[in-house]
Amino acid sequence: MEAKNDIETPKSEEAAKKNPAKELSKLQKPKKAWLVFLITGIITLCGGVACLLYTFLRPQEEIASLTFPKIPAASDGNEIFSDLTGMPIDASLKNAPAYCVQTPNGVDGARPQSGLTDAGVIFEAIAEAGITRFAAIYQNPTPAVIGPIRSLRLYYLEWDTPFDCTIVHAGGADDALRAVSAGGYSDLTENYSYMYRGTYRTRLWNNLFTTPANLARFSQNTGKTTSNIQGFARMTPEESRKSLVNNLVAEKLEITTPTSKDTSKLEAKVSEIGLRFGGSPTFNVNYIYNAENNTYVRNFGIGPHEVYMCTGEDLGEKNPEDVCSLTTLSPSVVVAMVVSEHRASDNYHEDITTLGSGDAYVFQNGTAVRGTWNKPTRADQIKFLDTEGNEIKLAPGQTIVSAIPQYGGIDY
């Protein structure tokens, strides 16, 4: 299907022949301003009604075949948008330092994590033994507690690099540590000047945390006070609103999701997504689309993925259980990219191919688009492309990118 610049509305023969604006200009006598406004309003109203009738009365097959519209950039030009999230941001904060925090996801005390709702981008992949881990990327963080913090893998570092962030971790695999050292990264590994151990016994070894105040102090002390973030291609908020599934598809026609996945066409009303990492079902996730909030509620097999969140004044070095409340992780965009993955030479850690390309699925605004991901070098940001090679703009807001092994699965 060819992509369209917009959704065209045909004009009737009668409308094409008559031009009320021209007829008005031919009148010899000057008209009152109120009469001009009245006629203009009637024309606009009639045109709008015609568009609505055409939209809702078109054949079902035509609406079902609509592709993602390529909407031009907003004309205002006054708003500044975050390179990390695509959301409006104060100009003074646009180049604030970013932090890429290695965050565990095991059932050995890592959950509930703290602060994840504030991360602009989260990468999710298997760390070892089928257990997934996150690289959570923050800019201008506000949670009183961030963590837990665990060790680094080379593939997380390669995803982190375009964000020009401080790498926040607790040690890591040998190849990852060598790459950090050789690459001149801003590096904050386990350091009790900027991190602390929580006291909850149930967290076992998943009890290393930090705070925004500690991260800011590290940036000041090391001179890493700005970040030149190379983010994903993003829609403006207005473009995203126009791309909501209910604005593209007449909901009352009850169009169902096409069964074929071999397409980059708009797939209407994708309400549930299942991601299988190919290991223990404990780490598989599904997302339920919340149309009211335009977000995707994240769930494990055992229930919602709850995380701790608390904002406000600096609360000091506390257990998240003591100072935070639980909320459900609900990103605005979910991306699943298929990667080549195999067991590393130590027969424990994973090797994941991060450079090159592979299949990708982008879920946003209630829709799904299948395409590919492409990343030529470590320094390059990932691009998500549709089947015609056009870059897919992501909606503003939190984005979770899950690396699904070739032996895993993506259901929707």
HULINQUI-V729962 format. One record per pair of residues at least 4 apart in sequence whose ideal C-beta (glycine too) atoms are under 8 Angstrom apart, sorted by the first residue. I is the first residue (numbers start at 1). J is the second residue. If there is no record, write none. Layout:
BEGIN
I/J
I/J
END
This chain:
BEGIN
1/65
1/67
1/263
1/264
1/265
2/67
2/388
3/67
3/68
3/70
3/386
3/388
3/390
4/8
4/66
4/67
4/69
4/70
5/69
5/70
6/69
6/70
6/71
7/66
7/69
7/248
9/50
9/51
9/54
9/55
10/54
11/15
11/16
12/16
12/50
13/17
14/18
15/50
18/23
19/23
20/24
20/39
20/43
21/25
21/43
22/26
23/27
24/31
24/36
24/39
27/31
31/35
31/36
32/36
33/37
34/38
35/39
36/40
37/41
38/42
39/43
40/44
41/45
42/46
43/47
44/48
45/49
46/50
47/51
48/52
49/53
50/54
51/55
52/56
53/57
54/58
55/250
56/250
56/252
56/253
58/62
58/63
58/250
59/63
60/64
60/253
60/255
61/65
62/66
63/249
63/250
63/253
63/255
64/249
64/255
64/258
64/268
65/265
66/248
66/249
66/265
66/266
67/264
67/265
67/266
68/243
68/266
68/367
68/369
68/386
68/392
69/242
69/243
69/248
70/390
71/235
71/239
71/242
71/243
73/236
73/239
74/79
74/236
74/238
74/239
79/88
79/236
80/88
80/89
80/90
80/91
80/94
81/86
81/87
81/88
81/89
81/234
81/236
81/396
82/86
82/87
82/88
82/89
82/94
82/120
82/139
82/231
83/94
83/229
83/230
83/231
84/98
84/120
84/121
84/137
84/139
84/163
84/229
84/231
85/89
85/120
85/121
85/231
85/234
85/396
85/397
85/398
85/399
86/231
86/232
86/234
86/235
86/236
86/237
86/394
86/395
86/396
86/397
87/237
87/396
87/397
88/237
89/93
89/94
89/140
90/94
93/139
93/140
95/226
95/227
95/228
95/229
96/139
96/140
96/226
96/227
97/139
97/165
97/166
97/186
97/215
97/216
97/219
97/224
97/225
97/226
97/227
98/137
98/138
98/139
98/163
98/164
98/165
98/166
98/227
98/229
99/137
99/138
99/139
99/141
99/165
99/166
99/168
99/188
99/215
100/135
100/136
100/137
100/156
100/160
100/163
100/165
100/166
100/167
100/168
101/119
101/135
101/136
101/137
101/138
101/146
101/147
101/149
101/168
101/169
101/210
102/133
102/134
102/135
102/149
102/150
102/151
102/152
102/156
102/167
102/168
102/169
102/170
102/172
103/110
103/113
103/116
103/133
103/134
103/135
103/136
103/147
103/148
103/149
103/150
104/110
104/113
104/127
104/131
104/133
104/134
104/148
104/150
104/206
105/110
105/111
105/113
105/124
105/131
105/132
105/133
105/134
105/283
106/110
106/111
106/131
106/206
107/111
107/282
108/204
108/205
108/206
109/148
109/200
109/202
109/203
109/204
109/205
109/206
109/207
110/148
110/150
110/203
110/206
111/305
111/306
112/306
112/307
112/308
112/320
112/326
113/134
113/147
113/148
113/307
113/308
114/143
114/145
114/146
114/147
114/148
114/209
114/307
114/308
114/309
114/320
114/324
115/119
115/136
115/138
115/141
115/143
115/145
115/146
115/147
115/307
115/308
115/309
116/122
116/134
116/136
116/307
116/329
117/143
117/307
117/309
117/327
117/329
117/330
117/398
118/138
118/141
118/142
118/143
118/146
118/309
118/311
119/136
119/137
119/138
119/398
120/137
120/138
120/139
120/398
120/399
121/136
121/137
121/163
121/231
121/232
121/398
121/399
121/400
121/401
122/134
122/135
122/136
122/137
122/331
122/398
122/399
122/400
122/401
123/134
123/135
123/137
123/156
123/159
123/160
123/401
123/402
123/403
124/132
124/133
124/134
124/400
124/401
124/402
124/403
125/132
125/133
125/153
125/155
125/156
125/339
125/350
125/352
125/402
125/403
126/130
126/131
126/132
126/133
126/277
126/279
126/283
126/341
126/350
126/352
126/403
126/405
127/131
127/132
127/133
127/150
127/151
127/153
127/349
127/350
128/348
128/349
128/350
129/279
129/348
130/277
130/278
130/279
130/280
130/283
131/279
131/280
131/283
132/277
132/283
133/150
133/153
133/156
135/156
135/159
135/160
137/160
137/163
137/165
138/146
138/215
139/227
139/229
141/146
141/212
141/215
142/212
142/311
143/212
143/308
143/309
143/310
143/311
143/324
144/211
144/212
144/310
144/311
144/312
144/313
144/314
144/315
144/318
144/323
144/324
145/209
145/211
145/308
145/310
145/315
145/318
145/319
145/320
145/323
145/324
146/209
146/210
146/211
146/212
146/215
147/208
147/209
147/210
147/320
148/198
148/203
148/206
148/207
148/208
148/209
149/168
149/169
149/170
149/190
149/195
149/208
149/209
149/210
150/169
150/170
150/206
150/208
151/169
151/170
151/171
151/172
151/173
152/156
152/157
152/167
152/169
152/171
152/172
152/173
152/176
152/177
152/180
153/157
153/172
153/173
153/176
153/349
153/350
153/352
154/158
154/173
154/175
154/176
154/179
155/159
155/350
155/351
155/352
155/354
155/403
156/160
156/176
157/161
157/167
157/176
157/179
157/180
157/185
157/378
158/354
158/355
158/375
158/378
159/354
159/382
159/401
160/165
160/167
161/183
161/185
161/378
161/379
162/229
162/230
162/231
162/379
162/380
162/381
162/382
163/227
163/229
163/230
163/231
164/227
164/228
164/229
164/230
165/186
165/227
165/229
166/185
166/186
166/187
166/188
166/215
166/218
166/219
166/224
167/180
167/185
167/186
167/187
167/188
167/189
168/188
168/210
168/215
169/188
169/189
169/190
170/189
170/190
170/195
170/208
171/177
171/189
171/190
172/176
172/177
172/180
172/189
173/177
173/344
173/349
174/178
175/179
176/180
177/181
178/182
179/183
180/185
180/187
181/187
186/222
186/224
188/194
188/195
188/215
188/218
190/195
190/208
191/195
192/196
192/197
193/214
193/218
194/210
194/214
194/215
194/217
194/218
195/208
195/209
195/210
195/214
196/208
196/209
196/210
196/317
197/207
197/208
197/209
198/203
198/207
198/208
198/209
198/318
198/319
198/320
199/207
199/319
200/207
200/319
200/321
203/207
209/317
209/320
210/214
210/215
211/215
211/314
211/315
211/316
211/317
212/216
212/314
213/217
213/314
214/218
215/219
216/220
217/221
218/222
218/224
219/223
219/224
219/225
220/225
230/380
230/381
231/381
232/381
232/382
232/384
232/394
232/399
233/383
233/384
233/391
233/392
233/393
233/394
234/393
234/394
234/395
234/396
235/239
235/240
235/243
235/393
235/394
235/395
235/396
236/240
236/396
237/241
237/396
238/242
239/243
239/393
240/244
240/364
240/365
240/395
240/396
241/247
242/247
243/247
243/248
243/364
243/365
243/367
243/395
244/248
244/294
244/365
244/366
245/249
245/266
245/268
245/269
245/270
245/365
245/366
245/367
246/251
246/291
246/366
248/266
248/268
248/367
249/253
249/255
249/266
249/268
249/269
250/255
251/269
255/268
255/269
256/268
256/269
257/267
257/268
257/269
257/270
257/368
257/412
258/263
258/265
258/267
261/370
262/370
263/267
263/370
263/387
264/369
264/370
264/371
264/386
264/387
264/388
265/369
266/367
266/369
267/367
267/368
267/369
267/412
268/366
268/367
269/366
270/289
270/363
270/366
270/367
270/368
270/412
271/288
271/289
271/366
272/286
272/287
272/288
272/289
272/412
273/286
273/287
273/289
273/296
273/334
273/336
273/363
273/368
273/410
273/411
273/412
274/284
274/285
274/286
274/409
274/410
274/411
274/412
275/284
275/285
275/286
275/287
275/336
275/402
275/404
275/408
275/409
275/410
275/411
276/284
276/404
276/408
276/409
276/410
276/411
277/283
277/284
277/402
277/404
277/405
277/408
278/404
278/405
278/407
278/408
278/409
279/283
281/301
282/300
282/301
282/302
283/300
284/300
284/301
285/298
285/299
285/300
285/305
285/402
286/298
286/299
287/296
287/297
287/298
287/299
287/334
287/363
288/296
288/297
288/299
289/295
289/296
289/297
289/363
289/366
290/294
290/295
290/296
290/297
290/330
291/366
293/330
294/332
294/365
294/366
294/395
295/330
295/331
295/332
295/397
296/330
296/331
296/332
296/333
296/334
296/363
297/304
297/328
297/330
298/304
298/305
298/328
298/329
298/330
298/331
298/400
299/303
299/304
299/305
300/304
300/305
304/328
305/328
305/329
306/326
306/327
306/328
306/329
307/326
307/327
307/328
307/329
308/320
308/321
308/324
308/325
308/326
308/327
309/324
309/325
309/326
309/327
310/315
310/320
310/323
310/324
310/325
315/323
318/322
318/323
319/323
320/324
331/397
331/398
331/399
331/400
332/364
332/395
332/396
332/397
332/398
332/399
333/362
333/363
333/364
333/394
333/395
333/397
333/398
333/399
333/400
334/362
334/363
334/364
334/399
334/400
334/402
335/360
335/361
335/362
335/363
335/384
335/394
335/399
335/400
335/401
335/402
336/360
336/361
336/363
336/401
336/402
336/404
336/410
337/358
337/359
337/360
337/361
337/373
337/382
337/384
337/401
337/402
337/403
337/404
338/358
338/359
338/360
338/404
338/405
338/406
338/408
338/410
339/352
339/353
339/354
339/358
339/403
339/404
339/405
339/406
340/352
340/353
340/358
340/405
340/406
341/350
341/351
341/352
341/353
341/403
341/405
341/406
341/407
342/350
342/351
343/347
343/348
343/349
343/350
343/351
344/348
344/349
344/350
344/351
352/403
352/405
353/358
354/375
354/378
355/375
355/376
355/377
355/378
356/374
356/375
357/372
357/373
357/374
357/375
358/372
358/373
359/370
359/371
359/372
359/373
360/370
360/371
360/372
360/373
360/384
360/385
361/368
361/369
361/370
361/371
361/410
361/412
362/368
362/369
362/370
362/371
362/384
362/392
362/394
363/367
363/368
363/412
364/394
364/395
365/395
368/412
369/386
369/392
370/386
370/387
371/384
371/385
371/386
371/387
371/392
372/384
372/385
372/387
373/382
373/383
373/384
373/385
374/382
374/383
374/385
375/380
375/381
375/382
375/383
376/380
382/401
383/391
384/391
384/392
384/394
385/389
385/390
385/391
385/392
386/390
386/392
394/399
404/408
404/409
404/410
END
